[in-house]
Amino acid sequence: MKSLIVLNFGKLLLVVSVLPELAFGQSSAHINPDEGPTLVALSSSSSAQEASARNTRADETFVIGDDDVLAISVWKEPDLTKQITVRSDGKISLPLIGDVQAAGQTPPQLEADITARLKNYLTNPQVAVIVQEIHSLKYNILGQVTKPGAYPLLAGTTIVDAIATAGGLKDFAKKKDIYVLRQSTAGGEIRISFNYQDFIKGKATKQNIQLKSHDTVVVP
């Protein structure tokens, strides 16, 4: 359906016919003028839902840790719907059920745990857990760097990236003796050597490994 716009220029009236998609600032390349922008709105909504679904699936394998920020939603229960930060003991607190262990669980596992506990108080509770902010993925860098400390672990961070983020090596750093301390699956620590001097010469580039959460880079 077309729209009419009347422009008043003193004694002259100008009537302009405008297609709906142009009136709304939309491209007419793929829009039926008789259907207008309604179909576009539905398409945008569908795309947003698909994007949301992809994000949810991507979060399902993430293991929650300390300091991560979670959005807990319980359907039709606004008092139980809130944003919570995982405490240093790995737990969160919710009305009715108290403390719940969050660290070490994936969002679906935490959803199931909260749901099971709420069944004592609610009929058919429907719980959703979304990781809003990730703060548990961190690494440490210590020793002869400009800014030692703990840093957030971004995807693909290597030993050299960590050194650069920490402001670079100090003058008396032992470039040949840098190493990474990593927690092993057996519960101990393994030591991974890194020769920075060889690396900058183009040698032993495979030593520049990607860091994992809770790795510690030591620069003697």
C-alpha positions as CSV (number, residue, x, y, z in Angstrom):
1,M,0.0,0.0,0.0
2,K,1.3,3.4,-1.0
3,S,1.5,6.5,1.3
4,L,0.6,10.1,0.2
5,I,2.6,13.1,1.5
6,V,1.2,16.6,1.0
7,L,3.7,19.4,0.8
8,N,2.3,23.0,1.3
9,F,4.3,25.7,-0.6
10,G,2.0,28.7,-0.1
11,K,-0.7,28.4,-2.7
12,L,0.8,25.3,-4.3
13,L,0.0,21.9,-2.9
14,L,2.3,19.1,-4.0
15,V,1.1,15.5,-3.5
16,V,3.9,12.9,-3.5
17,S,3.3,9.1,-3.6
18,V,5.8,7.2,-1.4
19,L,6.3,3.5,-1.2
20,P,6.2,2.1,2.4
21,E,9.7,0.7,2.3
22,L,11.1,4.1,1.3
23,A,9.2,5.9,4.0
24,F,10.8,3.7,6.5
25,G,14.3,4.1,5.0
26,Q,14.5,0.5,3.9
27,S,15.9,-0.9,0.6
28,S,13.2,-2.1,-1.8
29,A,15.5,-4.7,-3.4
30,H,13.9,-7.7,-1.7
31,I,10.6,-6.2,-0.3
32,N,7.1,-6.6,-1.8
33,P,5.6,-3.1,-1.8
34,D,2.2,-4.5,-1.0
35,E,3.5,-6.2,2.2
36,G,5.5,-3.2,3.4
37,P,8.1,-3.3,6.2
38,T,6.3,-5.9,8.4
39,L,8.1,-8.8,6.7
40,V,11.5,-7.0,7.3
41,A,10.7,-6.7,11.0
42,L,9.9,-10.4,11.2
43,S,13.1,-11.3,9.4
44,S,15.2,-9.2,11.7
45,S,13.5,-10.8,14.7
46,S,14.2,-14.3,13.3
47,S,17.9,-13.4,12.8
48,A,18.2,-12.1,16.3
49,Q,16.7,-15.3,17.7
50,E,19.1,-17.4,15.6
51,A,22.1,-15.4,16.8
52,S,20.9,-15.8,20.4
53,A,20.5,-19.5,20.0
54,R,24.1,-19.8,18.6
55,N,25.4,-17.8,21.6
56,T,23.6,-20.1,24.0
57,R,25.0,-23.2,22.4
58,A,28.5,-21.7,22.4
59,D,28.3,-21.2,26.2
60,E,27.2,-24.8,27.0
61,T,30.7,-26.2,27.1
62,F,32.2,-23.3,29.1
63,V,33.3,-24.3,32.6
64,I,32.3,-21.6,35.1
65,G,34.9,-20.2,37.4
66,D,35.5,-17.7,40.3
67,D,34.6,-14.1,39.5
68,D,32.5,-15.0,36.4
69,V,29.3,-13.0,36.2
70,L,26.1,-15.1,35.6
71,A,22.6,-14.2,34.6
72,I,20.2,-16.5,36.4
73,S,16.6,-16.5,35.1
74,V,13.7,-18.4,36.5
75,W,10.6,-18.2,34.4
76,K,7.7,-16.2,36.0
77,E,9.8,-15.7,39.2
78,P,11.3,-12.1,39.1
79,D,12.6,-12.4,42.6
80,L,14.8,-15.3,41.5
81,T,16.0,-13.7,38.3
82,K,19.2,-11.8,38.9
83,Q,22.8,-11.2,37.9
84,I,25.3,-12.8,40.2
85,T,29.1,-12.9,40.5
86,V,30.7,-16.3,41.4
87,R,32.4,-15.9,44.8
88,S,36.0,-16.8,45.5
89,D,34.8,-20.1,47.1
90,G,33.1,-21.0,43.8
91,K,29.6,-20.6,45.0
92,I,26.6,-18.3,44.4
93,S,23.6,-17.6,46.7
94,L,20.0,-17.7,45.6
95,P,16.7,-17.0,47.4
96,L,15.0,-20.2,48.7
97,I,17.9,-22.5,48.1
98,G,20.9,-20.7,49.5
99,D,24.5,-21.5,48.4
100,V,25.0,-23.4,45.1
101,Q,28.4,-24.6,43.8
102,A,28.8,-22.8,40.4
103,A,32.6,-23.1,39.7
104,G,33.5,-26.2,37.9
105,Q,30.1,-26.6,36.3
106,T,28.9,-25.8,32.8
107,P,25.8,-23.6,32.4
108,P,23.5,-26.6,31.6
109,Q,24.9,-28.4,34.7
110,L,24.2,-25.4,36.9
111,E,20.7,-25.1,35.4
112,A,20.0,-28.7,36.3
113,D,21.3,-28.3,39.8
114,I,19.3,-25.1,40.5
115,T,16.2,-26.6,38.9
116,A,16.4,-29.7,41.1
117,R,16.7,-27.6,44.3
118,L,13.8,-25.3,43.3
119,K,11.5,-28.2,42.8
120,N,11.1,-28.3,46.6
121,Y,9.5,-24.8,46.4
122,L,8.1,-24.3,42.9
123,T,6.1,-26.3,40.5
124,N,8.0,-27.1,37.3
125,P,10.7,-24.4,37.6
126,Q,12.3,-23.4,34.4
127,V,15.8,-22.1,34.8
128,A,18.3,-20.5,32.4
129,V,21.9,-19.7,33.2
130,I,23.9,-17.4,30.9
131,V,27.6,-16.5,31.4
132,Q,27.6,-12.7,30.9
133,E,31.2,-11.9,31.8
134,I,34.2,-14.2,32.0
135,H,36.8,-13.2,34.6
136,S,38.0,-16.7,35.6
137,L,40.3,-17.2,32.6
138,K,43.5,-15.6,33.8
139,Y,47.2,-16.1,33.7
140,N,50.1,-14.8,35.8
141,I,53.4,-13.4,34.7
142,L,56.1,-12.9,37.3
143,G,59.7,-11.8,37.6
144,Q,61.8,-9.5,35.4
145,V,59.0,-7.8,33.4
146,T,57.9,-4.2,33.6
147,K,54.3,-5.0,34.9
148,P,54.1,-8.4,36.6
149,G,50.7,-9.6,37.7
150,A,47.5,-11.4,36.7
151,Y,46.0,-10.7,33.3
152,P,42.8,-11.9,31.6
153,L,43.4,-14.8,29.2
154,L,42.3,-13.9,25.7
155,A,41.9,-16.5,22.9
156,G,45.3,-17.3,21.4
157,T,47.5,-15.6,24.0
158,T,51.1,-16.9,23.7
159,I,54.1,-16.5,25.9
160,V,55.4,-13.6,23.8
161,D,51.9,-12.0,24.0
162,A,52.1,-12.2,27.8
163,I,55.5,-10.7,27.9
164,A,54.4,-7.8,25.6
165,T,51.2,-7.2,27.7
166,A,53.4,-7.0,30.8
167,G,55.4,-4.2,29.3
168,G,58.3,-6.3,28.0
169,L,61.4,-7.7,29.6
170,K,63.6,-5.8,32.0
171,D,67.3,-5.3,31.2
172,F,68.6,-8.1,33.4
173,A,66.0,-10.7,32.5
174,K,67.4,-14.1,31.7
175,K,65.9,-14.5,28.2
176,K,67.1,-18.1,27.7
177,D,65.6,-19.3,31.0
178,I,62.0,-18.2,30.8
179,Y,59.4,-21.0,31.7
180,V,55.7,-21.6,32.2
181,L,54.3,-23.4,35.2
182,R,51.1,-25.3,34.3
183,Q,48.8,-27.4,36.4
184,S,48.9,-31.0,35.3
185,T,45.8,-33.3,35.3
186,A,47.5,-35.4,38.0
187,G,47.4,-32.4,40.4
188,G,51.0,-31.3,40.2
189,E,52.8,-28.8,38.1
190,I,54.7,-29.2,34.8
191,R,57.5,-26.8,33.7
192,I,57.6,-25.7,30.1
193,S,60.8,-24.0,29.0
194,F,60.9,-21.0,26.6
195,N,64.1,-19.5,25.1
196,Y,63.1,-15.9,24.2
197,Q,66.5,-15.2,22.7
198,D,66.2,-18.1,20.2
199,F,62.7,-17.1,19.4
200,I,63.5,-13.5,18.4
201,K,66.2,-15.0,16.1
202,G,63.6,-17.1,14.4
203,K,64.6,-20.4,16.1
204,A,62.4,-22.8,18.1
205,T,59.3,-20.8,17.3
206,K,57.2,-23.8,18.5
207,Q,58.2,-23.0,22.0
208,N,56.0,-20.0,21.9
209,I,52.9,-21.9,23.0
210,Q,49.4,-20.7,23.7
211,L,48.7,-20.2,27.4
212,K,46.0,-21.9,29.3
213,S,44.0,-20.6,32.2
214,H,46.0,-20.4,35.5
215,D,49.4,-20.7,33.7
216,T,52.2,-18.8,35.3
217,V,54.9,-17.3,33.1
218,V,58.2,-16.9,35.1
219,V,60.9,-14.6,33.8
220,P,64.1,-15.1,36.0
